[in-house]
């Protein structure tokens, strides 16, 4: 038999087995339609053309022999997963970081009642936006599966064309007609399933058909391209994410370097015949010695986080879970110390010696009889961005949900919901307790208040020994937090960039490719962080992008994905859909809210620069 005959026979065998594979892999249950053709590892028409005659393996053999496929054609032998508890810990590490330290200051300036109310409002909106991202991922899966089916149709069309051109294939045609071909000869391909039966809602079960998340991963850049017009959608997201996260990464270098430079001395040679150990405040001391001390600690930070950034999320489980408990420990120490001080320590509310003879237990510095201590709308500009940034996790939702096993994907709303409940309660309790004890003396970062914590000792007595490890743990908490968050941000940013530049996430499965992207993503912020320590002005404006990432992008994806899947499949419902949030009105309202928030914060920043002195008097 000629090589052409062998190739055509192989294609025919592939077609027959593939058709059976399609119907075996399409599961339609009471709650969802889940066509899983793409997960079967089929060969596209391009791979078929590139294969030599007699070597094309059947689709069914590839899908049934997953271990062989993993060891040969796929760089990832088995998808690594983690439980929803581990996903919860990763999510907590993203949110419960440096941002929590600014919450008490916002509570003090905006008033306790107003701040708690607005924080609750922001937490609810943030959770809704996370749900929209989950819905968009589920709809992107259906769009990809539709594309996969179209590739199957192209493959079968090529096979049919080869059969029509080669008259010597009568035996193959006869086998094809008797075994798999539907009535009517070649009018309908055996590889062309009825799309209406696979995807469309029937009139009998409109409420039971929905899109769902499968095994494949979809970054936001891919979804922007799928639902918002190819390269333009991807470009918008890539620019927003890169500027926002790159600046955040530089700020992590600054936080770590400044914290360790101020507390841990380094040997910088000799002075007057003695060893010189040097520590400094990089924001006040502009000497070369201080810059060297700061840069040295940033270099140490870089050596740690580059290694951690090369690990996948599932490989960071032990470290991230440990640092989750460390975060809880630090918050508990802050709360416990403040509650203890309310009853036993009237001296720690201020760094300077004060007359505390008139103070009575409980030692509450806040004037609760002043209505501004509860509602102070004049300082809305402080509460507004602090609340929004304290619940920002949306850019990392695709990466956080991906390692969760398929059978637990339905638990994702519960997992992320518990994250927002935890952070809302933690922020609120910490803000209230710190405002009650410290009053107007709350620092911009609450960890700084513990630099003069005395543990109940009077100004004439020595500070108890246990105060030093406690205060050091709290003061260095921001720096340790940066070690945890930096690798997570690198994974998120590099995944989005690779998906955009390489046309999807399939290349991310190759360890060398993912490590190269992570290294290229991590090095620029570290190099900038070596020499730039003060980013306060830049962060004020780049932080506006965070609002677009948290609110505007999810709202746009929700509207666009609903419209496109409704057009393609006749329905847009997903396993995460609820009538109250899965509509067109709420996304539009939150999109407008996000636009208003960005304009207001931009105006506040301009006003702060022009009238800084006036603002401090409010």
Secondary structure, 3 states (H helix, E strand, C coil): CCHHHHHHHHHHHHHHHHHHHHHHHEEECCCCEEECCHHHCCCCHHHHHHCCCCCCCCHHHHHHCHHHHHHHCCCCCCCCCECHHHHHHHHHHHHCCHHHHHHHHHHHHHCHHHHHHHHHHHHHHHHHHHHHHHHHHHHHHHHHHHHHHHHHHHHHHHHHHHHHHCHHHHHHHHHHHHHCCCCCHHHCCCCCCCHHHHHCCCCCCCCCCCECCCCCCCCHHHHHHHHHCCHHHHHHHHHHHHHHHHHHHHHHHHHHHHHHHHHCCEEEEEECCEEEEECCCCCCCCCHHHHHHHHHHHHHHHHHHHHHHCCCHHHHHHHHHHHHHHHHHHHHHHHHHHHHHHHHCCCCCCCCCCCCCCCCCCCCCCCCCCHHHCCCHHHHHHHHHHHHHCCCCHHHHHHHHHCECHHHHHHHHHHHHHHHHHHHHHHHHHHHHHHHHHHHHCCCCHHHHHHHCCCCCCCCCCCCHHHHHHHHHHHCHHHHHHHHHHHHHHHHHHHHHHHHHCCCCHHHHCHHHHHHHHHHHHHHHHHHHHHCCCCHHHHHHHHHHHHHHHHHHHHHHHHHHHHHHHHHHCCCCECCCCCCCCCHHHHHHHHHHHHHHHHHHHHHHHHHHHCHHHHHHC
